[in-house]
Amino acid sequence: MAEAQAQQDAVATPASVQTRSRWEDFSRTFLSNRLALFGLVVLSIFILMAIFAPLVAPYDPLSQDLEGKFAGPSLAHPFGQDELGRDILSRVIYGARISLTAGLAAVAIATTAGTLIGMVAGFFGGYTDSVLMRLMDVILAFPSILLAIVIVSVLGPSLANAMLAIGIVFIPQIARVVRSSVISVRERDYIEAERALGAGNAQIIFSGVLPNSTAPLIVQATLTLATAILDIAALSFLGLGARAPTPEWGAMLTDAFESGFGVFVEGQHALIFPGVAIALAVLSVNFVGDGLRDALDPRRRG
């Protein structure tokens, strides 16, 4: 009798099912991507360098030593010295602060404006959608770096104007991603339920549509950051962004080139190390963006 009761209890009680939370699923997918982990480590190093630059940098990035012009790497100056005898390692470290901040500011501008435009266009549709998207098409019709150069030329060369120009250039990309996501979300059952309960458009957008459209937005913003860092460096290299003696990576390349042919003979390190810093920063952000895309998209997991 007791044995029969035990068998009955075993049948009545289902086996426990192991489930993973959304965060566990995301972290497992992201951490399994070696390139994403590499990018995260490198990007973290750059961020720490930017935050603790005064503590990490061995010299003042603006301090000159003309006798050490284009001196090669040594124990005292691991990255060597530039055309004015300034320590390149210190300038690269401080450059991380300026380049990353400028890239983040440009992405913040693009993300804020692009999210607003894409949200309005995707949610209301119709004539509003057509007008806003045609405006985005006009901006996309121009090469991004060329349009940024035109904007900075009109506003005047400066790092702040370069950030604004890059932010404007990337608005259409963010807007299109947000619009596509909103269109796929706005007809879901839970959105219709909110409408049936009498929720207004603003409440539906901020409580239902926007939270469920953030995954592709995060991925696009991360990938845009990599291009923004590169474009800020390009504008500075052209003399339209950071100006001397600001220790910004693109401006460091410009300063080295303007010193004349000697940079190719004895000062190659003045070009190599800022260029490597730009390349590593862009690659690391791209790797992190790819990892986020795989981890946030259920169709790409595993």
N, C-alpha and C positions, 0 to 999 in steps of 0.2 A: 504493500500500500504506500509506504514511504517512498519507494523507488519510483512508482508511477507518478506520485505528486511532484517529485524532483524533475522527471522528464517533462511533465506538463509546464512547470515553471520555466524550464529551459526553452521550450517552444514559445511560450508567451513573452519572454523577455528577449528582444532583438539584440543582436551583437552591436557593440558600440562602433560607431562609424567615425573614423579619423578624418577630421576636416581641417583645412588650413584657412586662416584669415586672409583677407585681401592683402594686407601688409606682408604676411609670411610668404604669400605667393609672389608678390613683387620682389621682395628681398632675395628670395631663392633664385628667381630668374635673373635678376641684375647681378648678383654675386657670382653666378655661374659664367658670366661673360668676362673673360680675361682682359680683353681690350678695354671694356668699360671700367674695370677695376684699375687697370694701368692709368687710364685717363683721370680717374678720380684721385689717385695718389698724386699724379703730377699736378693736377689742378689745385689740390689741397696744399701742395708745397708752394705754388705761386701765391695762393691766398695768404698763407702764413708769412711768406716773404713780404707781401704788400702790407700786412697788418703790423708786423714787427720790423719793418725796414730800418728804423733808427737803431734798433738793437742788433740787427744782423749785419748790416752793411759795415765793412771795416773802415771806410773813409767817408768824408763828406762828398756827395756826388758832384758838387760844384767846385771843390777845391782843385786848383790847377798847379801843375809842376811842369813848366815848360822844358826843363832839362830832361824830363822823362817822356818826351814826345814819341809816341808810337813804340814805347818800350814793350818788349814781348812779355808773355806770361812768366811769372816768377813766384817765389814763395811770398814775397811782399804784396804782389799784385797777381793773383792767380789767373785773371783774364787779361792781364796786360793793361796798358794805358792808351788813351786815345790821342787825338791830334793836339790837345792842350795839356796832356799829361794827367788827365783825370782818370781815376780808377774805374775801369769798365765794369768790374763786378759790382761795385757800389751803385753805379748808374743802372745796371740791369735790374738790380734788386729794387731800387726806387722806381724804375720804369714799370715794374709789375704793378705797383700801386696805381700809377697813372693810366696805364693801358687797360687794366681790368676795370677800373672805375669808369673810364670813358666808355668801354664796351657795354658795361652794365647799364649806364645811364642811357645810352642809345637804345638798348633793348627795352628798357623801361618805358621810354617814350613810344616806341613802336608797339609794345604790348598794350599799353593803356589805350592809345588811340585806335589801334587795330581791333582790340577786343570790343570797344564801344561800337565801332562801325560794323564789324561782323555780326555782333549781337543784334543790332537794330535791323540790318539788312536781312539776316536769316530769320528773325522772329516775325517781322511784319510783312516781308516779301513784297510782291507787287511792284508798284511804281517806285517806292522807297528803295527796294532792293536793286532795281534796274539803275537808278541814278547813282547810288553809292558804288555799285560794282563797275559801272562805266568809268567813274572817276578813278577807281583803283586800276582799271585797265590802262588809263592814260599814263599813270605813274609807272606802271610795269612796262610800258612801251619803250621807255628809255633805259639804257644800261645803267645799273645801279651806281657804279662808281662815277660815271659821267654825270649823272643827275646830282650826285652829292657834290661834285666839283663845281657845278653850276650854282648850287644853293650856297655853298661856302663863298664862292666868288662874289655873289650878290650881297651876302651878309657881312663879309669881311673875314680874312683868315684868323682863326683862333681855335683853341681846343673846344671851347663851349659851342661854337657854331658848327664845328665838325661833328660833335655828338648830336646836335639837333638835325643836321643834314642826314646823317646815317640813320637816325631814328625815323625821319620822314620817309626815306627810301624804303625801309623795311615794313612800313605800315601795311601795304597791300598784301604781303605774304601772310602776316598775322591775321588780317581781316578775312582773307579767303579761308584759312583753316578754321577760324571760329565760325564763320558763316556755314560752312559745310557741316560742322558738328552740331550747330543749332538746328539746322534743317532736319537732321536725323533724329534730334531729341524732341522737337516741339510737338510731334504727333504721337508721342508715347502715351500709354494709358494713364500714367500718373500725372502727366500734364493736363490731360482731359479731365481727370478727377479734380484737380485744383480749380480748373475753370468751372466745373459743375458746382463746386462749393462756393463760388462767388469771388475767387481770388482775382485781383487786378493784374494787369500786364506786368507792372513793376515787381509785384510779389512773385509771380510765376517765373519771371526772368531770373531774379536773384536767389530764389529758393529752390527752383526746379531745373531750369535750363542751364544756367551758368555753372553750378557745381558739377553737372554731368557732362560739361564740355571742356573741363580743365585738362584732362589727360593729353589730348593732341596739342593743346595750347602750350603746356609745359615742354613737350618735346620740341615743338617748333621754336619756342623762345630760346631753348638751350642751343639748338643748332644755329639759330640766328646770332647768338652771342659769339660763336666762333668767327662768322663772317664779319661781324661788327668790329671785333678786335683787329682783324686783318685790314679792314677798310680804314679804320682810324689810323693804323700804322701807315697805310698807303697815302692818306691825305697829309699826314705829318711829313712823310718822305717828300711829298710834292711842295712842302712849305705852306700848306693850307690848314694844318692842325696845330699841334704843339710847336712852339717856337723855341729856338736856342735861348738860354742854356738848359731848358727843361729836360730832365732825363726820361724821355719817352722813347720807346724802342724804335719807332719809325723816324723820329727826329734824330736819334743817334746815328742812324744810317746816313741821313742827309748831311749831318755834320762831318762824318767821315769822308763822304764823297766830295764835299766842298773843299776839303783840304788839298785836293789836287791829286796828281798821279802817284804821289808818294804812298798813298794808302794801299795801292796794289803791290808796291815793292816791299814795304816794311811794316805796314799796318793792317794786314789782312784780318788780324784778330779783332780789329775795331768794327769790321763788317760781319764776321762770323758769329760772334757771341750774341749780339742783338738779334741777328737773323734766326739763330737757333732758338732763342727765347720766343720769338713770334711763332715759329713753326711748332714748337712744343705746346705752347698755349692753345693754338688753334686745333692741333691734333687731339689734345686731351679733352677739350670741350666737345669736339666732334665724337670722340669715343664715348663720352658720357651721354651725349644726346642719342647715339645709336643704342646704347644700353637701356636708356629710359624708354625709347620707342619699343624695343622688344619686351620690356617688362610691363609696360602699360597697355600693350595691345594683346588681348587674349589669343588672337589668331596666330601670333608669331611666337608664342611661348613653347618651350620644350625643344 
